């Protein structure tokens, strides 16, 4: 079996890298890092709109909606390269909501939203989790009452990360209060500037901001409903399958930095790369990174085959985020006591990046469904094991 990229894929990847090297600025890279690589902050918007103008934001979409009609393998390669190079690569609109609209939205909704997404003009924020509904998204209780030509929303959302820099909320709310839990939810698009929305910060251990969002008598036009009313739980599950692909590019870059550090750092008159334990652990991580990419590009193959990955997406998300943790764990061990120093310290090694990514890697095993949830999906959907 040939796992190599086509010449066209390699060309696009090289062009993207050269473009980012030319257009990227230290301020933009720092802004991206501080925001956890999500899209919406000012400097990130500038470069992503330029990337989008070349069709690289939504390369797999049809030309009608601003894409290049490229293969999913090309799309996945571009996203991974964006992560490696340090530009925003976490897009709710382009990578989660957009594909869901493409499959379930009306023609009018596609024409309204997809072109604006593909240009980078707008970004969405996920609006799933609530104080009582985290892993069990069927327990969503935000009320959306039918008022004729609009829905009236009241309730709270929690850990909605990019709401402070996004334009719209990709929101799940309960529209049927008598139906079974998973049958009374609808998906809708809400303008985050709507009266009645209050957004408050929650700072994670990684230093990233996520948000608590309150809705008080917020009006949402009915034309903003995605697909059919009360079918939103199924659309949300589909969007989650798109979300659960984790490009390892950012941590591959950290691993490359660790390799360089091991070769150049001298202890007892020899590079630490010659230490048998460090060599063995670096080799093990290189193997696991290769395995992660096989899982990652298998998702692209599934999509190119006309299917939507389900448990396969959970497999990749679980393995990749835990590999990211093992990469940073090894980096912390290699630095010894220097691993406690942040970038402001003159004694910090590698500008304090390892301890920073050590903390972010923990956060990433939680979002889009915890590792425990991914294992449950793999067991029930992949291995066909009973739920109890």
C-alpha positions as a Python dict, from the first residue, in 0.01 Angstrom:
ca = {
    (1, 'X'): (0, 0, 0),
    (2, 'X'): (133, 343, -97),
    (3, 'X'): (108, 596, 187),
    (4, 'X'): (291, 875, 4),
    (5, 'X'): (126, 1206, -79),
    (6, 'X'): (71, 1299, -441),
    (7, 'X'): (297, 1557, -602),
    (8, 'X'): (6, 1801, -593),
    (9, 'X'): (-39, 1749, -217),
    (10, 'X'): (330, 1804, -152),
    (11, 'X'): (328, 2116, -367),
    (12, 'X'): (34, 2269, -179),
    (13, 'X'): (197, 2189, 154),
    (14, 'X'): (523, 2354, 49),
    (15, 'X'): (344, 2659, -90),
    (16, 'X'): (150, 2697, 236),
    (17, 'X'): (467, 2673, 444),
    (18, 'X'): (646, 2932, 230),
    (19, 'X'): (342, 3162, 247),
    (20, 'X'): (326, 3146, 628),
    (21, 'X'): (702, 3200, 658),
    (22, 'X'): (660, 3515, 448),
    (23, 'X'): (338, 3652, 595),
    (24, 'X'): (361, 3540, 958),
    (25, 'X'): (475, 3782, 1229),
    (26, 'X'): (598, 3717, 1584),
    (27, 'X'): (296, 3906, 1717),
    (28, 'X'): (54, 3685, 1521),
    (29, 'X'): (228, 3364, 1631),
    (30, 'X'): (214, 3478, 1992),
    (31, 'X'): (-153, 3577, 1966),
    (32, 'X'): (-232, 3234, 1820),
    (33, 'X'): (-46, 3054, 2098),
    (34, 'X'): (-212, 3261, 2368),
    (35, 'X'): (-556, 3178, 2226),
    (36, 'X'): (-493, 2805, 2202),
    (37, 'X'): (-469, 2808, 1820),
    (38, 'X'): (-837, 2893, 1774),
    (39, 'X'): (-954, 3140, 1510),
    (40, 'X'): (-1106, 3482, 1565),
    (41, 'X'): (-842, 3711, 1714),
    (42, 'X'): (-744, 4017, 1505),
    (43, 'X'): (-397, 3923, 1376),
    (44, 'X'): (-501, 3566, 1310),
    (45, 'X'): (-795, 3690, 1104),
    (46, 'X'): (-560, 3890, 884),
    (47, 'X'): (-343, 3597, 782),
    (48, 'X'): (-626, 3342, 763),
    (49, 'X'): (-823, 3563, 525),
    (50, 'X'): (-515, 3564, 299),
    (51, 'X'): (-489, 3187, 331),
    (52, 'X'): (-862, 3158, 257),
    (53, 'X'): (-822, 3371, -57),
    (54, 'X'): (-603, 3092, -195),
    (55, 'X'): (-871, 2833, -117),
    (56, 'X'): (-668, 2673, 162),
    (57, 'X'): (-919, 2729, 443),
    (58, 'X'): (-1185, 2502, 293),
    (59, 'X'): (-995, 2324, 12),
    (60, 'X'): (-1230, 2025, 5),
    (61, 'X'): (-1541, 2233, -61),
    (62, 'X'): (-1687, 2288, -406),
    (63, 'X'): (-1574, 2592, -599),
    (64, 'X'): (-1931, 2722, -573),
    (65, 'X'): (-1875, 2770, -199),
    (66, 'X'): (-1514, 2888, -210),
    (67, 'X'): (-1320, 2561, -210),
    (68, 'X'): (-1075, 2390, -444),
    (69, 'X'): (-1257, 2055, -466),
    (70, 'X'): (-943, 1895, -326),
    (71, 'X'): (-927, 1555, -160),
    (72, 'X'): (-975, 1524, 214),
    (73, 'X'): (-615, 1401, 232),
    (74, 'X'): (-506, 1741, 102),
    (75, 'X'): (-736, 1916, 352),
    (76, 'X'): (-592, 1718, 640),
    (77, 'X'): (-235, 1786, 526),
    (78, 'X'): (-304, 2160, 507),
    (79, 'X'): (-455, 2170, 855),
    (80, 'X'): (-163, 1977, 1002),
    (81, 'X'): (86, 2210, 834),
    (82, 'X'): (-98, 2514, 972),
    (83, 'X'): (-62, 2366, 1320),
    (84, 'X'): (308, 2299, 1269),
    (85, 'X'): (371, 2652, 1142),
    (86, 'X'): (187, 2821, 1430),
    (87, 'X'): (-112, 2988, 1264),
    (88, 'X'): (-471, 2929, 1384),
    (89, 'X'): (-591, 2585, 1284),
    (90, 'X'): (-889, 2534, 1517),
    (91, 'X'): (-1193, 2644, 1313),
    (92, 'X'): (-1548, 2577, 1425),
    (93, 'X'): (-1708, 2727, 1114),
    (94, 'X'): (-1481, 2576, 850),
    (95, 'X'): (-1417, 2236, 1006),
    (96, 'X'): (-1727, 2153, 1214),
    (97, 'X'): (-2032, 2369, 1143),
    (98, 'X'): (-1963, 2417, 771),
    (99, 'X'): (-1948, 2046, 682),
    (100, 'X'): (-2265, 1990, 887),
    (101, 'X'): (-2446, 2270, 703),
    (102, 'X'): (-2321, 2118, 376),
    (103, 'X'): (-2488, 1786, 462),
    (104, 'X'): (-2804, 1892, 645),
    (105, 'X'): (-2870, 2261, 576),
    (106, 'X'): (-3120, 2396, 325),
    (107, 'X'): (-2999, 2540, -4),
    (108, 'X'): (-3077, 2887, 126),
    (109, 'X'): (-2868, 2824, 438),
    (110, 'X'): (-2577, 2694, 231),
    (111, 'X'): (-2579, 3000, 9),
    (112, 'X'): (-2607, 3231, 311),
    (113, 'X'): (-2332, 3085, 529),
    (114, 'X'): (-2084, 2871, 337),
    (115, 'X'): (-1927, 3144, 118),
    (116, 'X'): (-1873, 3367, 423),
    (117, 'X'): (-1714, 3079, 612),
    (118, 'X'): (-1481, 2986, 326),
    (119, 'X'): (-1339, 3340, 305),
    (120, 'X'): (-1266, 3354, 678),
    (121, 'X'): (-1508, 3646, 712),
    (122, 'X'): (-1691, 3483, 1003),
    (123, 'X'): (-1617, 3231, 1275),
    (124, 'X'): (-1848, 3030, 1498),
    (125, 'X'): (-1811, 2917, 1859),
    (126, 'X'): (-1938, 2582, 1980),
    (127, 'X'): (-2245, 2609, 2203),
    (128, 'X'): (-2295, 2258, 2339),
    (129, 'X'): (-2185, 2218, 2700),
    (130, 'X'): (-2400, 2336, 2991),
    (131, 'X'): (-2341, 2319, 3368),
    (132, 'X'): (-2539, 1993, 3384),
    (133, 'X'): (-2465, 1870, 3029),
    (134, 'X'): (-2103, 1800, 2951),
    (135, 'X'): (-2033, 1446, 2841),
    (136, 'X'): (-2407, 1374, 2818),
    (137, 'X'): (-2514, 1625, 2555),
    (138, 'X'): (-2865, 1482, 2544),
    (139, 'X'): (-2911, 1650, 2884),
    (140, 'X'): (-2907, 2000, 2730),
    (141, 'X'): (-3174, 2214, 2893),
    (142, 'X'): (-3137, 2563, 2737),
    (143, 'X'): (-3492, 2652, 2636),
    (144, 'X'): (-3581, 2773, 2286),
    (145, 'X'): (-3951, 2862, 2283),
    (146, 'X'): (-4136, 2888, 1953),
    (147, 'X'): (-4274, 3242, 1920),
    (148, 'X'): (-4396, 3225, 1564),
    (149, 'X'): (-4125, 3362, 1338),
    (150, 'X'): (-3847, 3330, 1596),
    (151, 'X'): (-3732, 3124, 1894),
    (152, 'X'): (-3680, 3285, 2236),
    (153, 'X'): (-3375, 3148, 2416),
    (154, 'X'): (-3305, 3134, 2788),
    (155, 'X'): (-3036, 2942, 2972),
    (156, 'X'): (-2662, 2902, 3020),
    (157, 'X'): (-2373, 2749, 2834),
    (158, 'X'): (-2036, 2658, 2983),
    (159, 'X'): (-1684, 2616, 2840),
    (160, 'X'): (-1776, 2775, 2507),
    (161, 'X'): (-1420, 2858, 2424),
    (162, 'X'): (-1410, 3105, 2138),
    (163, 'X'): (-1726, 3304, 2215),
    (164, 'X'): (-1520, 3612, 2309),
    (165, 'X'): (-1361, 3632, 1961),
    (166, 'X'): (-1614, 3455, 1736),
    (167, 'X'): (-1906, 3610, 1548),
    (168, 'X'): (-2177, 3346, 1583),
    (169, 'X'): (-2278, 3069, 1823),
    (170, 'X'): (-2324, 2719, 1679),
    (171, 'X'): (-2587, 2648, 1940),
    (172, 'X'): (-2780, 2343, 2058),
    (173, 'X'): (-3101, 2420, 2247),
    (174, 'X'): (-3413, 2232, 2353),
    (175, 'X'): (-3714, 2307, 2134),
    (176, 'X'): (-3942, 2021, 2244),
    (177, 'X'): (-3975, 2000, 2622),
    (178, 'X'): (-4185, 1682, 2626),
    (179, 'X'): (-3992, 1460, 2385),
    (180, 'X'): (-3723, 1209, 2478),
    (181, 'X'): (-3400, 1386, 2567),
    (182, 'X'): (-3220, 1330, 2239),
    (183, 'X'): (-3530, 1398, 2024),
    (184, 'X'): (-3613, 1751, 2139),
    (185, 'X'): (-3293, 1941, 2054),
    (186, 'X'): (-3241, 2178, 1760),
    (187, 'X'): (-2924, 2330, 1615),
    (188, 'X'): (-2922, 2700, 1533),
    (189, 'X'): (-2688, 2983, 1446),
    (190, 'X'): (-2701, 3280, 1683),
    (191, 'X'): (-2541, 3621, 1634),
    (192, 'X'): (-2323, 3669, 1943),
    (193, 'X'): (-2398, 4043, 1933),
    (194, 'X'): (-2768, 3974, 1997),
    (195, 'X'): (-2923, 4159, 2293),
    (196, 'X'): (-2946, 3938, 2601),
    (197, 'X'): (-2619, 3747, 2560),
    (198, 'X'): (-2356, 3785, 2835),
    (199, 'X'): (-2010, 3630, 2794),
    (200, 'X'): (-1780, 3584, 3094),
    (201, 'X'): (-1425, 3442, 3102),
    (202, 'X'): (-1299, 3119, 3258),
    (203, 'X'): (-920, 3075, 3243),
    (204, 'X'): (-790, 2720, 3207),
    (205, 'X'): (-472, 2574, 3356),
    (206, 'X'): (-313, 2628, 3014),
    (207, 'X'): (-375, 3002, 3041),
    (208, 'X'): (-631, 2985, 2760),
    (209, 'X'): (-965, 3153, 2793),
    (210, 'X'): (-1291, 2964, 2772),
    (211, 'X'): (-1630, 3113, 2858),
    (212, 'X'): (-1955, 3095, 3044),
    (213, 'X'): (-2237, 3232, 2829),
    (214, 'X'): (-2579, 3342, 2954),
    (215, 'X'): (-2890, 3387, 2739),
    (216, 'X'): (-3179, 3600, 2859),
    (217, 'X'): (-3473, 3640, 2618),
    (218, 'X'): (-3253, 3617, 2308),
    (219, 'X'): (-3443, 3614, 1978),
    (220, 'X'): (-3323, 3383, 1701),
    (221, 'X'): (-3490, 3397, 1357),
    (222, 'X'): (-3630, 3064, 1240),
    (223, 'X'): (-3427, 3080, 921),
    (224, 'X'): (-3121, 3026, 1143),
    (225, 'X'): (-3236, 2675, 1236),
    (226, 'X'): (-3001, 2412, 1089),
    (227, 'X'): (-3187, 2134, 906),
    (228, 'X'): (-3505, 2014, 1075),
    (229, 'X'): (-3638, 2124, 1412),
    (230, 'X'): (-3580, 1867, 1690),
    (231, 'X'): (-3316, 1681, 1486),
    (232, 'X'): (-3027, 1881, 1628),
    (233, 'X'): (-2886, 1605, 1847),
    (234, 'X'): (-2802, 1402, 1536),
    (235, 'X'): (-2648, 1703, 1363),
    (236, 'X'): (-2445, 1772, 1677),
    (237, 'X'): (-2313, 1415, 1677),
    (238, 'X'): (-2215, 1454, 1312),
    (239, 'X'): (-2035, 1782, 1386),
    (240, 'X'): (-1852, 1613, 1674),
    (241, 'X'): (-1722, 1347, 1436),
    (242, 'X'): (-1574, 1627, 1226),
    (243, 'X'): (-1435, 1793, 1539),
    (244, 'X'): (-1266, 1478, 1665),
    (245, 'X'): (-974, 1486, 1429),
    (246, 'X'): (-663, 1611, 1599),
    (247, 'X'): (-378, 1730, 1377),
    (248, 'X'): (-55, 1667, 1563),
    (249, 'X'): (140, 1938, 1379),
    (250, 'X'): (186, 2163, 1682),
    (251, 'X'): (328, 1879, 1892),
    (252, 'X'): (532, 1748, 1600),
    (253, 'X'): (700, 2088, 1601),
    (254, 'X'): (763, 2058, 1976),
    (255, 'X'): (908, 1711, 1919),
    (256, 'X'): (1142, 1846, 1650),
    (257, 'X'): (1256, 2114, 1898),
    (258, 'X'): (1319, 1842, 2157),
    (259, 'X'): (1529, 1640, 1911),
    (260, 'X'): (1741, 1946, 1833),
    (261, 'X'): (1780, 2017, 2206),
    (262, 'X'): (1891, 1660, 2274),
    (263, 'X'): (2156, 1680, 2002),
    (264, 'X'): (2292, 2017, 2115),
    (265, 'X'): (2276, 1992, 2496),
    (266, 'X'): (2600, 1863, 2646),
    (267, 'X'): (2603, 1682, 2980),
    (268, 'X'): (2918, 1504, 3106),
    (269, 'X'): (3101, 1595, 2784),
    (270, 'X'): (2849, 1436, 2548),
    (271, 'X'): (2510, 1525, 2398),
    (272, 'X'): (2214, 1397, 2598),
    (273, 'X'): (2097, 1240, 2271),
    (274, 'X'): (2358, 972, 2342),
    (275, 'X'): (2194, 884, 2672),
    (276, 'X'): (2040, 537, 2606),
    (277, 'X'): (1722, 611, 2803),
    (278, 'X'): (1659, 941, 2623),
    (279, 'X'): (1733, 780, 2285),
    (280, 'X'): (1491, 499, 2356),
    (281, 'X'): (1212, 731, 2467),
    (282, 'X'): (1261, 966, 2171),
    (283, 'X'): (1250, 667, 1937),
    (284, 'X'): (931, 544, 2103),
    (285, 'X'): (770, 885, 2056),
    (286, 'X'): (874, 894, 1690),
    (287, 'X'): (698, 559, 1640),
    (288, 'X'): (384, 682, 1816),
    (289, 'X'): (380, 1000, 1608),
    (290, 'X'): (393, 787, 1291),
    (291, 'X'): (107, 573, 1423),
    (292, 'X'): (-96, 887, 1499),
    (293, 'X'): (-63, 1005, 1141),
    (294, 'X'): (-186, 670, 1009),
    (295, 'X'): (-500, 715, 1220),
    (296, 'X'): (-526, 1082, 1118),
    (297, 'X'): (-507, 1023, 743),
    (298, 'X'): (-735, 722, 770),
    (299, 'X'): (-1007, 972, 863),
    (300, 'X'): (-935, 1158, 540),
    (301, 'X'): (-959, 828, 348),
    (302, 'X'): (-1296, 754, 508),
    (303, 'X'): (-1428, 1097, 407),
    (304, 'X'): (-1287, 1061, 55),
    (305, 'X'): (-1476, 731, 37),
    (306, 'X'): (-1803, 914, 99),
    (307, 'X'): (-1849, 812, 462),
    (308, 'X'): (-1835, 1006, 790),
    (309, 'X'): (-1595, 861, 1049),
    (310, 'X'): (-1751, 782, 1388),
    (311, 'X'): (-1554, 557, 1622),
    (312, 'X'): (-1253, 603, 1391),
    (313, 'X'): (-1255, 974, 1478),
    (314, 'X'): (-1264, 884, 1848),
    (315, 'X'): (-969, 648, 1798),
    (316, 'X'): (-759, 922, 1642),
    (317, 'X'): (-860, 1191, 1890),
    (318, 'X'): (-790, 964, 2187),
    (319, 'X'): (-455, 838, 2064),
    (320, 'X'): (-330, 1174, 1930),
    (321, 'X'): (-408, 1377, 2242),
    (322, 'X'): (-252, 1115, 2467),
    (323, 'X'): (55, 1104, 2241),
    (324, 'X'): (72, 1482, 2278),
    (325, 'X'): (79, 1431, 2656),
    (326, 'X'): (358, 1174, 2628),
    (327, 'X'): (562, 1407, 2406),
    (328, 'X'): (545, 1687, 2659),
    (329, 'X'): (602, 1449, 2951),
    (330, 'X'): (927, 1342, 2785),
    (331, 'X'): (1020, 1705, 2724),
    (332, 'X'): (966, 1784, 3092),
    (333, 'X'): (1187, 1490, 3193),
    (334, 'X'): (1461, 1597, 2952),
    (335, 'X'): (1470, 1948, 3100),
    (336, 'X'): (1490, 1827, 3460),
    (337, 'X'): (1429, 2101, 3715),
    (338, 'X'): (1445, 2362, 3437),
    (339, 'X'): (1100, 2237, 3335),
    (340, 'X'): (942, 2451, 3607),
    (341, 'X'): (1060, 2781, 3458),
    (342, 'X'): (834, 2996, 3244),
    (343, 'X'): (950, 3201, 2950),
    (344, 'X'): (1003, 3519, 3156),
    (345, 'X'): (1290, 3355, 3345),
    (346, 'X'): (1638, 3413, 3205),
    (347, 'X'): (1718, 3052, 3301),
    (348, 'X'): (1425, 2902, 3107),
    (349, 'X'): (1517, 2641, 2850),
    (350, 'X'): (1349, 2650, 2508),
    (351, 'X'): (1173, 2973, 2613),
    (352, 'X'): (956, 2784, 2860),
    (353, 'X'): (763, 2624, 2575),
    (354, 'X'): (773, 2269, 2709),
    (355, 'X'): (599, 2344, 3040),
    (356, 'X'): (343, 2554, 2853),
    (357, 'X'): (255, 2272, 2614),
    (358, 'X'): (265, 2023, 2899),
    (359, 'X'): (-32, 2210, 3044),
    (360, 'X'): (-212, 2252, 2712),
    (361, 'X'): (-182, 1881, 2634),
    (362, 'X'): (-391, 1804, 2944),
    (363, 'X'): (-666, 2041, 2834),
    (364, 'X'): (-679, 1873, 2492),
    (365, 'X'): (-767, 1533, 2635),
    (366, 'X'): (-1084, 1693, 2772),
    (367, 'X'): (-1236, 1903, 2494),
    (368, 'X'): (-1446, 1743, 2216),
    (369, 'X'): (-1520, 1462, 2459),
    (370, 'X'): (-1287, 1332, 2727),
    (371, 'X'): (-1061, 1032, 2674),
    (372, 'X'): (-1310, 828, 2877),
    (373, 'X'): (-1591, 924, 2640),
    (374, 'X'): (-1376, 834, 2338),
    (375, 'X'): (-1307, 490, 2486),
    (376, 'X'): (-1680, 438, 2539),
    (377, 'X'): (-1752, 528, 2175),
    (378, 'X'): (-1480, 294, 2052),
    (379, 'X'): (-1616, 14, 2270),
    (380, 'X'): (-1984, 54, 2175),
    (381, 'X'): (-1963, 163, 1811),
    (382, 'X'): (-1631, 12, 1707),
    (383, 'X'): (-1624, -313, 1907),
    (384, 'X'): (-2006, -348, 1934),
    (385, 'X'): (-1983, -404, 2309),
    (386, 'X'): (-2297, -362, 2521),
    (387, 'X'): (-2343, -29, 2693),
    (388, 'X'): (-2381, -196, 3031),
}
